[in-house]
Amino acid sequence: MDFATGNVSSALAVFLALTILIHTIIHRWRNRRLIKFMAQFPGPIPLPFVGSAYIYLKQFNTTSVVRFLLQLLANAEETESHWLGGSPYIMTTNREIINAIVTNLKNIDKTKDYDSLKVISAGIFTATGNQWRKTRKIVNPGFRTNVLDSFDDNFSYHIKIFLESISRLADTGEEHDVFRACHAFTLDSFCDNMLGVRIDIQKRRLFNFSISVEESMNMFFTRAFNPLLWSDFVYSLLGKTKKLADVSRDMRLLAEDVLNKRLAMEDLQRKEDIKAGQPKYFLELLIDAIESKEISREQCIEEIIELFVAGSLTSAISIAWLIKGAAMYPNMADKMYRELIEVCGVREITQEDLSKLPYLDMIVKELLRHITLPIIARHITNDIRVNDNIVIPAGMNVMMPIFGLHHDPRFWERPNEFYPEHFSPENEAKRPKGVYLPFSSGPRNCPGNKYAVRVVKILVANMMLHFNCSSSEPTPTDIINDLDYRIALLVCPIKGWRVRFHRRRQEPEKTQVHAAA
Ligand code: HEM
């Protein structure tokens, strides 16, 4: 190295060091309130540029995201400070902090971690501020009980088609993965009930929508747990932003098709509906909002896509899990069947019957404890006083692993088991409030919670009445450690949902399947 080159190198090194120093001072000064708040909590030592993101790299060694998450939470303090992607975070399983945040009416913004979902759709799920307030106000009436009560005929129609497809698989002695059939059912029910358009995905076996929804969620969660993919620049450079947009194209086409169909029938149908005093459902409310110029046609399509994902995938995963659960836990399945027969006999089960099935209710609650959306996150825009000691300052990001709360041994007698008795009236009464949040809580809770529970229960109850299931997979005792998982919005088994179906011998009358009518 000659003298001049050496001088240039030294000058560059000094310049670089000074830049980093000045950047650090400005960063610390700007974030002084946040840094002071974070100092109360322990956390991994942040490294330059990567912060605490390196802890997620451990996940590359395991196939099970769920186990990774639980290990992370078990080793962590109840509340920890983390620097992720240059931003300040606390990660907390503290019940008091979580409930203070989710129920706070002023703090409704999600963190920027949700932004990569916008490649798929930019609707209510990812919206912030006034955009979110406006959309939520428009769609909330579409989830009211009187609207849901009007869905019985639609449910009945789609359940019969589902049962016919199971009937074809029954008694073959072979195992079948039930997920696509469950998802086709939830997509059909969702379109009919919430959008007012019958698309008959089950009959037409249009599984590309289901593949598209599932694949897009897989891509989102793979990215969420892999810090090497966090940068938009890197993600785009690897061609993944384009791939995600391509993967979700089928959903967009379906949303556009459904909106066009509904608009084409709108005038006539709407007059009929108003005459019959029908309450307005989701898509009609959105069309009203287009007409009054509250939202654009494009925004309406974004909302439909978002609901396809949020509304159909979550309930399909829950149904597939319950069927797999019935195969893996035969005693539980028998008890569920006996309750159905005692309360309803062998006739078709309707929404009205569901409130008379407490054991089914306990099973669904226990299922949602395990398969819950593992983490939700909020960006704090207004200081939140949690108690005398904790005020969360504006600017803070908060990761709330609901999954941790749902498996905390302080609140659950058998945290890693599938134990519906966690939800017996006595056990529910003993448990403190705010430790069970499968649908979150407060202003940004899941608006589809009642619908989800109904659609899951009504299909599983009607199916169990006619079919029993079995599986070659051994019954897991510790369901966290005995199975491997991936996350596609909710927690899914890596091995899938393979079961054998057996027609119940005491089936007194054949199901009147008029699927092909
Ligand atoms: C078992 C089924 C379901 C579970 C476990 C579930 C869970 C959740 C959770 C935890 C959230 C909050 C997410 C967050 O704060 O980041 C949420 C939000 C949401 N869910 Fe669900 N959900 C389910 C089914 C449904 C259904 C059936 C629909 C619609 C028909 C739906 C529509 C939505 C929407 C639109 C949001 C965003 C709400 C907002 O940001 O204001 N979900 N869901």
Boltz pocket constraint, residues with backbone or C-beta under 6 A from the ligand:
constraints:
  - pocket:
      binder: B
      contacts: [[A, 110], [A, 124], [A, 125], [A, 126], [A, 136], [A, 194], [A, 306], [A, 307], [A, 310], [A, 311], [A, 312], [A, 314], [A, 315], [A, 318], [A, 368], [A, 372], [A, 373], [A, 375], [A, 376], [A, 377], [A, 437], [A, 438], [A, 439], [A, 440], [A, 443], [A, 444], [A, 445], [A, 446], [A, 447], [A, 448], [A, 449], [A, 451], [A, 452], [A, 453], [A, 490]]
      max_distance: 6.0
